[in-house]
Amino acid sequence: MIKIKSAREIALMRDAGKVAASVLQELESAIQPGITTAELDKLAEKLIRRAGGEPAFLGYQGFPASICTSINSEVVHGIPGLHRLKEGDIISIDLGVLLKGYYSDTAVTFGVGKISPLAGRLIDVTRQSLEEGISAMRSGGYLSDISHAIQKYVEANGFSIVYSYTGHGIGTSMHEEPSVPNFGPPGRGPKLQPGMVLAIEPMVNAGSAEVEVRDDGWTVLTKDRSLSAHFEHSVALAKDGPVILTIL
């Protein structure tokens, strides 16, 4: 069942979203060649707790860290560790915050130093595909309008959508109904209405759409080891259109 949020609930989710956005901003400043993903994770946890929140991912279904750090061909769910970032890498950081009983969820792909033209274009297209999806989130429309807008933009730019993982509803739980695919024809699925809050998150590969899971049971990576990028916002639907909750 899709849970419709009140104005009060959306305001609380906005507070959680601001914390998540501020943490990502701080992490961006810390990303440089030589830093380890474990150091980024430690910084994120400190910042989330300092703001009065809890890291939503830590311990979630056994996940061992506060953020997901997915590098180059890793799509999502990368586990922070001793890996040191190097010039030319791209890193997707996904994080969630629990604050006053409500969740936020957001992700950004960053370049480490100077990156390749392909990596830069992949990041730009993935970021814009998220914007295309958010723009399609209109009262009276359908859930798959979001999905179709993302897929259409990504494929028009020569990249591949990941089919195996989707966005989701969000609220007092990290993952709520409905599932939000990044592909499909428009005009299908639940009708969009004010009070819905969705975590919209395109995952885009430079090569094939196929992915596989590493032996750690978490890290998803492209089967052909091509680059992958990931962007995400938690978005509420108001009467006059979508409102991004995970921005400052």
SETORVO-923399 format. One record per residue (C-alpha): residue number from 1; residue in three letters; x, y negated, z. Coordinates in pm, 1 decimal. Each point is the difference from the previous one (the first is absolute). Example, Ala and Ser with C-alpha at 12.3 -4.5 7.8 and 13.67 -1.06 7.14 Angstrom:
SETORVO-923399
SITE num residuo       px       py       pz
SITE   1     ALA   1230.0    450.0    780.0
SITE   2     SER    137.0   -344.0    -66.0
This chain:
SETORVO-923399
SITE num residuo       px       py       pz
SITE   1     MET      0.0      0.0      0.0
SITE   2     ILE    129.6   -346.1    -91.3
SITE   3     LYS      9.4   -228.7    303.9
SITE   4     ILE   -113.0   -358.0    -58.5
SITE   5     LYS    190.4   -244.8    220.7
SITE   6     SER   -143.7   -305.2    174.9
SITE   7     ALA    157.6   -344.0    -24.9
SITE   8     ARG    147.3     55.5    346.9
SITE   9     GLU    157.2    329.1   -102.4
SITE  10     ILE    147.0   -151.1   -314.7
SITE  11     ALA    147.5   -283.0    207.9
SITE  12     LEU    167.8    256.6    225.6
SITE  13     MET    132.9    184.1   -304.7
SITE  14     ARG    130.7   -330.8   -131.8
SITE  15     ASP    199.0    -40.0    322.4
SITE  16     ALA    149.1    345.4    -48.0
SITE  17     GLY     68.0    -83.7   -363.1
SITE  18     LYS    187.8   -317.5     88.6
SITE  19     VAL    229.3    198.1    227.8
SITE  20     ALA     68.7    250.8   -278.1
SITE  21     ALA     70.1   -278.4   -250.0
SITE  22     SER    237.0   -178.5    237.3
SITE  23     VAL    192.1    321.7     64.6
SITE  24     LEU     41.0     62.9   -373.0
SITE  25     GLN    127.7   -354.4    -40.3
SITE  26     GLU    263.6     59.6    268.7
SITE  27     LEU     97.0    333.4   -154.1
SITE  28     GLU     48.3   -164.2   -339.0
SITE  29     SER    253.0   -235.5    157.2
SITE  30     ALA    183.9    297.6    153.3
SITE  31     ILE     22.0    203.8   -321.1
SITE  32     GLN    352.4    -10.4   -135.7
SITE  33     PRO    265.0    245.7   -116.1
SITE  34     GLY    136.7    200.2    293.5
SITE  35     ILE   -301.6     -6.4    230.7
SITE  36     THR   -148.1    337.7     88.6
SITE  37     THR   -368.5     82.2    -26.8
SITE  38     ALA      9.2     99.1    369.8
SITE  39     GLU    111.1   -353.7     85.5
SITE  40     LEU   -293.5   -139.0   -197.9
SITE  41     ASP   -233.5    235.6    184.5
SITE  42     LYS    135.7   -106.4    339.5
SITE  43     LEU    -43.1   -366.4    -92.0
SITE  44     ALA   -357.2     57.9   -118.7
SITE  45     GLU    -99.9    175.8    320.9
SITE  46     LYS    151.0   -275.5    212.4
SITE  47     LEU   -184.0   -270.9   -194.4
SITE  48     ILE   -334.2    181.5      6.5
SITE  49     ARG     16.1     58.8    375.3
SITE  50     ARG    118.1   -355.5     64.1
SITE  51     ALA   -318.2   -122.1   -173.3
SITE  52     GLY   -212.9    214.9    230.3
SITE  53     GLY    -70.7    273.5   -253.1
SITE  54     GLU     86.0    364.5    -36.7
SITE  55     PRO    170.9    160.2   -301.9
SITE  56     ALA   -289.8    183.0   -161.7
SITE  57     PHE    216.8    253.7   -180.7
SITE  58     LEU    211.3    111.2    296.5
SITE  59     GLY   -120.3    348.9     92.8
SITE  60     TYR   -284.8     -9.7   -254.2
SITE  61     GLN    -48.6    363.5    -99.4
SITE  62     GLY    351.9     50.8    131.6
SITE  63     PHE    173.9   -273.9   -202.0
SITE  64     PRO    321.9    -81.2    188.2
SITE  65     ALA     41.5   -373.4    -70.0
SITE  66     SER   -173.3   -339.0      3.6
SITE  67     ILE     38.7    -69.8   -372.5
SITE  68     CYS     32.8    198.6   -321.0
SITE  69     THR    314.8    -79.9   -198.5
SITE  70     SER    -10.7    138.9   -355.3
SITE  71     ILE    309.2    -62.8   -213.4
SITE  72     ASN     30.4      3.5   -380.8
SITE  73     SER   -169.1    324.5   -116.3
SITE  74     GLU   -181.3     42.6    333.0
SITE  75     VAL   -364.4    -96.2    -42.3
SITE  76     VAL   -139.5    -12.0    355.1
SITE  77     HIS     44.5    141.2    352.7
SITE  78     GLY    379.5    -18.8      7.1
SITE  79     ILE    139.4     54.8    351.5
SITE  80     PRO    246.3   -260.2    132.9
SITE  81     GLY    342.3    135.0     87.8
SITE  82     LEU    372.9    -48.0    -49.4
SITE  83     HIS    -24.5    -81.1   -371.3
SITE  84     ARG    172.0   -330.8    -75.6
SITE  85     LEU   -151.4   -222.7   -265.5
SITE  86     LYS    224.1    -95.9   -287.8
SITE  87     GLU     -0.5   -273.2   -262.4
SITE  88     GLY   -254.5     76.1   -272.5
SITE  89     ASP   -227.2    220.2    210.7
SITE  90     ILE   -370.4    -66.8     27.9
SITE  91     ILE   -175.6     83.5    326.8
SITE  92     SER   -372.0     25.3     69.6
SITE  93     ILE    -89.7    -80.2    359.8
SITE  94     ASP   -344.1    109.0    117.5
SITE  95     LEU   -117.0    -89.7    349.1
SITE  96     GLY   -310.8     -8.5    211.2
SITE  97     VAL    -89.2   -188.7    316.8
SITE  98     LEU   -254.9     86.2    267.0
SITE  99     LEU   -113.5   -310.5    189.0
SITE 100     LYS   -299.2    -22.6    235.6
SITE 101     GLY   -144.8    322.4   -138.0
SITE 102     TYR     22.7    -89.0   -370.8
SITE 103     TYR    247.4     97.4   -269.5
SITE 104     SER    178.2   -174.8   -283.0
SITE 105     ASP    199.0    170.8   -275.9
SITE 106     THR    230.7   -162.5   -253.6
SITE 107     ALA    296.2     77.5   -225.1
SITE 108     VAL    252.6   -183.8   -216.6
SITE 109     THR    283.6    115.5   -226.4
SITE 110     PHE    317.3   -206.8     35.6
SITE 111     GLY    315.1    -14.3   -207.9
SITE 112     VAL    336.0     33.0    176.1
SITE 113     GLY    228.9   -265.5   -142.2
SITE 114     LYS     11.3     -9.5   -379.2
SITE 115     ILE   -224.8    266.4   -151.9
SITE 116     SER    -38.3    128.4   -355.3
SITE 117     PRO   -241.7   -162.5   -246.6
SITE 118     LEU   -207.3    320.2      3.8
SITE 119     ALA    -23.2     -2.4    378.9
SITE 120     GLY    -97.7   -366.0     -1.4
SITE 121     ARG   -271.4     53.4   -258.4
SITE 122     LEU   -133.7    303.6    186.1
SITE 123     ILE    -28.9   -203.8    318.6
SITE 124     ASP   -169.3   -289.7   -181.5
SITE 125     VAL   -251.7    224.2   -176.3
SITE 126     THR    -84.5    192.5    316.9
SITE 127     ARG    -48.3   -322.0    198.5
SITE 128     GLN   -224.7   -143.7   -271.4
SITE 129     SER   -197.6    324.7    -28.8
SITE 130     LEU    -92.5    -42.0    365.6
SITE 131     GLU   -120.0   -352.5    -76.7
SITE 132     GLU   -204.1    134.5   -292.3
SITE 133     GLY   -162.0    256.2    228.6
SITE 134     ILE    -79.7   -256.1    267.2
SITE 135     SER   -155.3   -231.7   -259.6
SITE 136     ALA   -233.4    283.0   -104.8
SITE 137     MET   -130.8     38.1    357.5
SITE 138     ARG   -329.9   -182.7    -39.7
SITE 139     SER   -331.0     35.9    180.9
SITE 140     GLY   -242.1    194.3   -218.3
SITE 141     GLY    278.7    168.0   -192.1
SITE 142     TYR    123.5    353.9     44.9
SITE 143     LEU    297.7    149.8    175.2
SITE 144     SER    143.9    136.0   -323.5
SITE 145     ASP      8.4   -352.7   -145.0
SITE 146     ILE    302.8    -49.7    226.8
SITE 147     SER    153.0    328.9   -112.7
SITE 148     HIS    -51.5    -75.2   -367.7
SITE 149     ALA    148.5   -350.5     21.9
SITE 150     ILE    319.0    138.2    156.5
SITE 151     GLN     41.9    284.6   -248.4
SITE 152     LYS    -74.1   -217.3   -301.2
SITE 153     TYR    264.3   -255.6     96.6
SITE 154     VAL    268.0    254.7     89.1
SITE 155     GLU    -38.7    209.2   -312.6
SITE 156     ALA    -19.1   -306.9   -226.4
SITE 157     ASN    346.6    -82.3    130.2
SITE 158     GLY    143.1    343.1    -73.6
SITE 159     PHE     12.1    146.8    350.0
SITE 160     SER   -175.6    292.9    170.1
SITE 161     ILE   -251.5      6.1    283.7
SITE 162     VAL     49.1    258.4    275.1
SITE 163     TYR   -316.6    210.1      9.8
SITE 164     SER     72.7    209.5    308.3
SITE 165     TYR    -28.4   -278.0    259.5
SITE 166     THR   -261.5   -270.2     45.2
SITE 167     GLY   -100.9   -298.9    204.4
SITE 168     HIS   -266.3     24.6    268.7
SITE 169     GLY   -244.2   -171.9    226.4
SITE 170     ILE    143.0   -139.8    323.6
SITE 171     GLY   -133.4   -130.8    331.0
SITE 172     THR      3.4    160.2    345.2
SITE 173     SER    175.3    291.8   -170.8
SITE 174     MET    300.2    -21.4   -229.4
SITE 175     HIS   -173.0    205.8   -267.2
SITE 176     GLU   -376.1    -31.9    -48.9
SITE 177     GLU   -238.0     65.3   -287.4
SITE 178     PRO      9.2    -65.2   -286.1
SITE 179     SER    304.4    124.7   -186.5
SITE 180     VAL    118.2   -270.4   -243.6
SITE 181     PRO    163.1    157.5   -309.3
SITE 182     ASN    224.0   -207.1   -224.7
SITE 183     PHE   -146.6    149.3   -316.2
SITE 184     GLY   -330.1     80.4   -167.2
SITE 185     PRO   -280.8   -154.8   -203.2
SITE 186     PRO   -189.6   -303.4    134.3
SITE 187     GLY   -355.7      1.5    131.6
SITE 188     ARG     22.4    308.8    219.3
SITE 189     GLY      9.7     85.7    367.4
SITE 190     PRO   -149.9   -191.7    291.1
SITE 191     LYS   -140.9   -344.7    -61.9
SITE 192     LEU    214.2   -275.0    147.9
SITE 193     GLN   -161.4   -211.1    270.0
SITE 194     PRO    106.5   -269.3    246.9
SITE 195     GLY    159.3    139.7    313.9
SITE 196     MET    195.9    274.3   -173.7
SITE 197     VAL    371.0      0.2     80.2
SITE 198     LEU    232.4    192.9   -229.4
SITE 199     ALA    372.0     69.8     -4.4
SITE 200     ILE     76.2    -29.5   -371.4
SITE 201     GLU    340.4    143.1    -89.5
SITE 202     PRO    123.5     67.8   -352.3
SITE 203     MET    298.5    235.6    -24.5
SITE 204     VAL    166.8    -34.3   -339.8
SITE 205     ASN    275.8    202.9   -166.5
SITE 206     ALA    238.0   -111.4   -273.0
SITE 207     GLY    -12.2    348.5   -151.9
SITE 208     SER   -241.2    289.7     38.5
SITE 209     ALA   -297.4    -13.7    236.2
SITE 210     GLU     97.3    334.6    152.0
SITE 211     VAL    125.2      8.9    358.6
SITE 212     GLU    118.2    256.7    253.6
SITE 213     VAL     58.5     12.6    375.6
SITE 214     ARG    347.3     35.9    145.7
SITE 215     ASP     83.5    280.4    244.4
SITE 216     ASP    -53.1   -238.0    294.0
SITE 217     GLY   -374.3     35.7    -66.0
SITE 218     TRP    -49.9   -375.1    -31.6
SITE 219     THR    205.9   -171.1   -267.9
SITE 220     VAL   -175.6    -14.0   -336.8
SITE 221     LEU    226.0    -54.0   -300.4
SITE 222     THR    -34.2    -11.4   -375.6
SITE 223     LYS     48.3    338.3   -162.1
SITE 224     ASP    219.4   -146.1   -274.4
SITE 225     ARG    185.8   -217.9    257.2
SITE 226     SER   -105.4   -320.0   -173.3
SITE 227     LEU    -43.2   -315.9    207.9
SITE 228     SER   -323.6    -59.1    190.1
SITE 229     ALA   -157.1   -309.0    159.4
SITE 230     HIS   -281.8    -46.8    252.3
SITE 231     PHE   -200.8   -304.1    106.9
SITE 232     GLU   -293.1    -10.6    242.8
SITE 233     HIS   -235.9   -243.7    168.5
SITE 234     SER   -289.5     48.4    239.2
SITE 235     VAL   -287.1   -190.7   -160.3
SITE 236     ALA   -344.3    -93.5    132.9
SITE 237     LEU   -291.6    -70.9   -230.2
SITE 238     ALA   -186.1   -321.2     83.6
SITE 239     LYS   -314.2   -126.1   -173.3
SITE 240     ASP    204.6   -221.8   -228.9
SITE 241     GLY    277.8    248.3    -74.3
SITE 242     PRO    300.0    184.7    142.5
SITE 243     VAL    202.9   -129.6    295.7
SITE 244     ILE    352.9    132.2     48.2
SITE 245     LEU     58.0     73.4    368.3
SITE 246     THR    368.9     89.8    -14.9
SITE 247     ILE    143.2   -342.2    -82.5
SITE 248     LEU    118.2   -285.8    221.4
